[in-house]
């Protein structure tokens, strides 16, 4: 079951991690990173 999406709130700070567990890359493909930026 997929988790529910929680919308970001205006005028709020968020910490976005730039790496995965044990230093693994979060984005294996360039398209994955572009998709993240589009959502962001």
N, C-alpha and C positions, 0 to 999 in steps of 0.2 A: 504494500500500500504506500503510495507516494505521500510525502509530508506536505502539509498545507503551506502555501506561500504567504509570508508575512510582508505586507507593504512597508517600504521605508517611510519614515516620518520626516516632514519638512523641518528644517532648522535644528537638526539633531546630528551628533557626531557618531560615526560608526568606524570600527576598526576592521579593516579588510586584510586578511592574511595574504602574504605574498609567496608562501611556500607551503607544501604539505607536510605530513608526518615524516619525521626523519629526514627532512630537507628534500623530499621528492617534489618534482615539478607538479604544479596544479594543472597545467595545460600541456597536454602532449601534442596537440595539433594547433596550428595558428588559428584555424577557424574556431576552436574552442575559446581561445582568448578573445577573439573579435566578438564572439557571441556574448561573453561576459561583459565586455565594454558596452555593447549595445544595451544590455539589460541595466547596466549601471547608469 
